[in-house]
Amino acid sequence: MEKKRLSKALAAAGVASRRACEELIFSGKVTVNGEIILTPQTHVDLEMDDVRLEDMRIRSEQEKIYYILNKPFGFICSNKPMERKKLVIDLFPPEKRLFTVGRLDRDTTGLLLVTNDGYFSQKVIHPSSNIEKEYLVKTLREVEHEHLVQITKGAFVDGDFVRPVRVTKMRRGTIKVVVKEGRKREVRVLVEKAGLKIASLSRIRIGSLRLGNIPEGTFREMTAQEKEAIFKN
């Protein structure tokens, strides 16, 4: 088998996304043939080399799996066990080593991709892919023209100024917000800084892939056509 960079090999084996695998390596949790490796670019062969994550042997690449989930309210996008916290990955069979593609915060529902393909995950979340994400926002009061103007102007999120691609009023207290940056809680910050309190927030589209009628808390496998749709706005 051809040797691969350690971070890429771990991601291909379904350990986590490429970025998360790099963090595991940097933190000293990965060994190769008994030696702690801190360099993600180290080349390894999972069949020939003894690669371990916290003493668990990582052997070979998993069959790639891709799911579309309608994330329920109150669930956290993390692979780290948390006492009294509900994790998205707990909705899936425990024998599958999966992770979420990017994150939705605990109070946000809707379209979430779950996979064991680190390369795919990195491609979706990397800014260079320029993928639109669309959110449906329901507020506790009627949305006025001034609110739409303020949201459209943008705001600072985690120290960086961001501006939505598009903001559309659907009904009295319902708007759709399209963004590309994908920063943590970006849509929530944009709407709340415009003076609106959010009743519910749900992601309904990634690229040209729409959530559709998947019931909240359930998932299904993604088709090849749906994978391609992600990269088309």
VEXDREN-241692 format. One record per residue (C-alpha): residue number from 1; residue in one letter; chain; x, y, z. Coordinates in steps of 0.02 Angstrom, whole numbers, m for minus. Each point is the difference from the previous one (the first is absolute). Layout:
<sites>
{NUM, "A", "A", {X, Y, Z}};
...
</sites>
This chain:
<sites>
{1, "M", "A", {0, 0, 0}};
{2, "E", "A", {62, 174, m43}};
{3, "K", "A", {57, 102, 148}};
{4, "K", "A", {m104, 153, 48}};
{5, "R", "A", {23, 149, 113}};
{6, "L", "A", {m45, m48, 177}};
{7, "S", "A", {m144, 124, 15}};
{8, "K", "A", {m72, m56, m167}};
{9, "A", "A", {16, m184, 47}};
{10, "L", "A", {m89, 27, 166}};
{11, "A", "A", {m140, 96, m86}};
{12, "A", "A", {m17, m136, m132}};
{13, "A", "A", {m14, m129, 140}};
{14, "G", "A", {m148, 97, 68}};
{15, "V", "A", {84, 67, 157}};
{16, "A", "A", {m60, 179, m26}};
{17, "S", "A", {10, 141, m126}};
{18, "R", "A", {173, 43, m69}};
{19, "R", "A", {10, 156, 108}};
{20, "A", "A", {m53, m94, 156}};
{21, "C", "A", {128, m135, m37}};
{22, "E", "A", {136, 131, m10}};
{23, "E", "A", {m51, 63, 172}};
{24, "L", "A", {10, m176, 69}};
{25, "I", "A", {176, m16, m70}};
{26, "F", "A", {55, 169, 67}};
{27, "S", "A", {m65, m49, 172}};
{28, "G", "A", {113, m154, 5}};
{29, "K", "A", {m140, m128, m4}};
{30, "V", "A", {62, m93, m155}};
{31, "T", "A", {145, m123, m6}};
{32, "V", "A", {82, m86, m149}};
{33, "N", "A", {96, m159, 39}};
{34, "G", "A", {7, 48, 184}};
{35, "E", "A", {61, 178, m28}};
{36, "I", "A", {m105, 155, 33}};
{37, "I", "A", {m16, 97, m163}};
{38, "L", "A", {m37, 186, 1}};
{39, "T", "A", {14, 30, m187}};
{40, "P", "A", {m158, m28, m104}};
{41, "Q", "A", {104, m12, m160}};
{42, "T", "A", {87, m159, 60}};
{43, "H", "A", {m32, m137, m129}};
{44, "V", "A", {m72, m166, 59}};
{45, "D", "A", {m76, m161, m64}};
{46, "L", "A", {m142, m56, 112}};
{47, "E", "A", {26, m182, m52}};
{48, "M", "A", {186, m2, 34}};
{49, "D", "A", {23, 129, 138}};
{50, "D", "A", {m67, m14, 177}};
{51, "V", "A", {m102, 161, 8}};
{52, "R", "A", {m94, 30, 162}};
{53, "L", "A", {m115, 133, 71}};
{54, "E", "A", {10, m4, 190}};
{55, "D", "A", {57, m182, m13}};
{56, "M", "A", {m141, m50, m118}};
{57, "R", "A", {69, m77, m160}};
{58, "I", "A", {m56, 87, m161}};
{59, "R", "A", {9, m129, m136}};
{60, "S", "A", {m76, 38, m169}};
{61, "E", "A", {m113, 116, m94}};
{62, "Q", "A", {m185, m19, 34}};
{63, "E", "A", {m132, m9, m133}};
{64, "K", "A", {m55, 179, m24}};
{65, "I", "A", {m173, 40, 69}};
{66, "Y", "A", {m98, 161, m25}};
{67, "Y", "A", {m160, 46, 92}};
{68, "I", "A", {m124, 144, m4}};
{69, "L", "A", {m68, 36, 174}};
{70, "N", "A", {m138, 117, 57}};
{71, "K", "A", {87, 50, 160}};
{72, "P", "A", {m117, 12, 148}};
{73, "F", "A", {m3, 140, 128}};
{74, "G", "A", {116, m19, 149}};
{75, "F", "A", {131, m112, m80}};
{76, "I", "A", {186, 45, m8}};
{77, "C", "A", {118, m26, m147}};
{78, "S", "A", {147, m82, 88}};
{79, "N", "A", {84, m170, 10}};
{80, "K", "A", {58, 31, 178}};
{81, "P", "A", {m111, m83, 131}};
{82, "M", "A", {m83, 130, 112}};
{83, "E", "A", {m91, m40, 159}};
{84, "R", "A", {m187, 36, m14}};
{85, "K", "A", {22, 67, m178}};
{86, "K", "A", {m86, m72, m153}};
{87, "L", "A", {118, m28, m147}};
{88, "V", "A", {m48, m7, m184}};
{89, "I", "A", {107, m156, m28}};
{90, "D", "A", {m103, m92, 133}};
{91, "L", "A", {m143, 0, m125}};
{92, "F", "A", {100, m120, m109}};
{93, "P", "A", {51, m183, 23}};
{94, "P", "A", {146, m6, 125}};
{95, "E", "A", {107, m114, m109}};
{96, "K", "A", {17, 136, m132}};
{97, "R", "A", {140, 124, 34}};
{98, "L", "A", {m82, 159, m64}};
{99, "F", "A", {16, 188, 20}};
{100, "T", "A", {m100, 152, m53}};
{101, "V", "A", {51, 107, m148}};
{102, "G", "A", {18, 168, 85}};
{103, "R", "A", {m118, 44, 142}};
{104, "L", "A", {m170, 65, 46}};
{105, "D", "A", {m16, 69, 175}};
{106, "R", "A", {m105, m88, 132}};
{107, "D", "A", {m155, 106, m29}};
{108, "T", "A", {6, m8, m191}};
{109, "T", "A", {m90, m138, m95}};
{110, "G", "A", {1, m55, m181}};
{111, "L", "A", {114, m62, m137}};
{112, "L", "A", {161, m79, 63}};
{113, "L", "A", {118, m116, m93}};
{114, "V", "A", {76, m146, 95}};
{115, "T", "A", {138, m109, m73}};
{116, "N", "A", {162, m95, 29}};
{117, "D", "A", {85, 81, m150}};
{118, "G", "A", {123, 131, 61}};
{119, "Y", "A", {46, 59, m175}};
{120, "F", "A", {m183, 31, m44}};
{121, "S", "A", {m30, 90, 165}};
{122, "Q", "A", {149, 115, m26}};
{123, "K", "A", {m54, 40, m178}};
{124, "V", "A", {m176, 49, 57}};
{125, "I", "A", {53, 113, 143}};
{126, "H", "A", {153, 82, m80}};
{127, "P", "A", {m34, 182, m50}};
{128, "S", "A", {72, m29, m174}};
{129, "S", "A", {m151, m108, m42}};
{130, "N", "A", {m108, 158, 15}};
{131, "I", "A", {m155, m99, 46}};
{132, "E", "A", {m161, 89, 48}};
{133, "K", "A", {m97, m50, 157}};
{134, "E", "A", {m181, 52, 18}};
{135, "Y", "A", {m90, 17, 166}};
{136, "L", "A", {m183, 21, 46}};
{137, "V", "A", {m19, 120, 147}};
{138, "K", "A", {m161, 24, 99}};
{139, "T", "A", {m4, 151, 115}};
{140, "L", "A", {m106, 52, 149}};
{141, "R", "A", {m64, 157, m87}};
{142, "E", "A", {m39, 60, m174}};
{143, "V", "A", {152, 33, m107}};
{144, "E", "A", {0, 180, m62}};
{145, "H", "A", {92, 74, m149}};
{146, "E", "A", {126, 80, 119}};
{147, "H", "A", {45, m171, 70}};
{148, "L", "A", {34, m68, m174}};
{149, "V", "A", {110, 150, m40}};
{150, "Q", "A", {100, m23, 160}};
{151, "I", "A", {27, m187, m28}};
{152, "T", "A", {53, 32, m179}};
{153, "K", "A", {130, 127, 57}};
{154, "G", "A", {91, m138, 96}};
{155, "A", "A", {81, m6, 171}};
{156, "F", "A", {157, m54, 91}};
{157, "V", "A", {4, m185, 45}};
{158, "D", "A", {147, m60, 105}};
{159, "G", "A", {97, 156, m46}};
{160, "D", "A", {m27, m14, m188}};
{161, "F", "A", {m126, 100, m101}};
{162, "V", "A", {m122, m109, m97}};
{163, "R", "A", {m143, 42, m116}};
{164, "P", "A", {m137, m119, m58}};
{165, "V", "A", {m20, m43, m183}};
{166, "R", "A", {m187, 28, 5}};
{167, "V", "A", {m140, 35, 125}};
{168, "T", "A", {m182, m29, m49}};
{169, "K", "A", {m160, 27, 99}};
{170, "M", "A", {m120, m147, m19}};
{171, "R", "A", {m139, 41, 124}};
{172, "R", "A", {m27, 123, 143}};
{173, "G", "A", {124, m82, 117}};
{174, "T", "A", {96, m113, m120}};
{175, "I", "A", {153, 37, m106}};
{176, "K", "A", {127, m98, m100}};
{177, "V", "A", {184, 44, 19}};
{178, "V", "A", {135, m62, m121}};
{179, "V", "A", {183, 5, 54}};
{180, "K", "A", {166, m69, m62}};
{181, "E", "A", {125, 33, 140}};
{182, "G", "A", {m75, m131, 116}};
{183, "R", "A", {71, 76, 159}};
{184, "K", "A", {m59, m62, 169}};
{185, "R", "A", {m176, 65, 38}};
{186, "E", "A", {15, 120, m147}};
{187, "V", "A", {m184, 7, m47}};
{188, "R", "A", {m55, 11, 181}};
{189, "V", "A", {117, 148, 29}};
{190, "L", "A", {m55, 90, m159}};
{191, "V", "A", {m184, m13, 44}};
{192, "E", "A", {16, 40, 185}};
{193, "K", "A", {110, 152, m32}};
{194, "A", "A", {m140, 67, m110}};
{195, "G", "A", {m111, 2, 154}};
{196, "L", "A", {m98, m161, m30}};
{197, "K", "A", {m21, m143, 124}};
{198, "I", "A", {6, m172, m79}};
{199, "A", "A", {m138, m127, 32}};
{200, "S", "A", {79, m135, m109}};
{201, "L", "A", {145, m17, m122}};
{202, "S", "A", {19, m140, m127}};
{203, "R", "A", {120, m31, m144}};
{204, "I", "A", {m96, m53, m155}};
{205, "R", "A", {130, 0, m139}};
{206, "I", "A", {186, m31, m33}};
{207, "G", "A", {48, 46, m177}};
{208, "S", "A", {m144, m70, m104}};
{209, "L", "A", {m33, m140, 124}};
{210, "R", "A", {m163, 30, 93}};
{211, "L", "A", {m60, m79, 161}};
{212, "G", "A", {m167, m50, m73}};
{213, "N", "A", {m126, m97, 104}};
{214, "I", "A", {118, m98, 114}};
{215, "P", "A", {m82, m1, 174}};
{216, "E", "A", {99, 84, 138}};
{217, "G", "A", {117, m122, 87}};
{218, "T", "A", {7, m122, m146}};
{219, "F", "A", {128, m29, m138}};
{220, "R", "A", {27, m92, m163}};
{221, "E", "A", {145, m40, m115}};
{222, "M", "A", {50, 130, m128}};
{223, "T", "A", {m6, m39, m185}};
{224, "A", "A", {143, 38, m120}};
{225, "Q", "A", {m107, 134, m81}};
{226, "E", "A", {m31, 82, 169}};
{227, "K", "A", {188, 2, 36}};
{228, "E", "A", {28, 93, m163}};
{229, "A", "A", {m142, 121, 39}};
{230, "I", "A", {93, 62, 155}};
{231, "F", "A", {129, 85, m110}};
{232, "K", "A", {m128, 87, m111}};
{233, "N", "A", {m81, 160, 66}};
</sites>
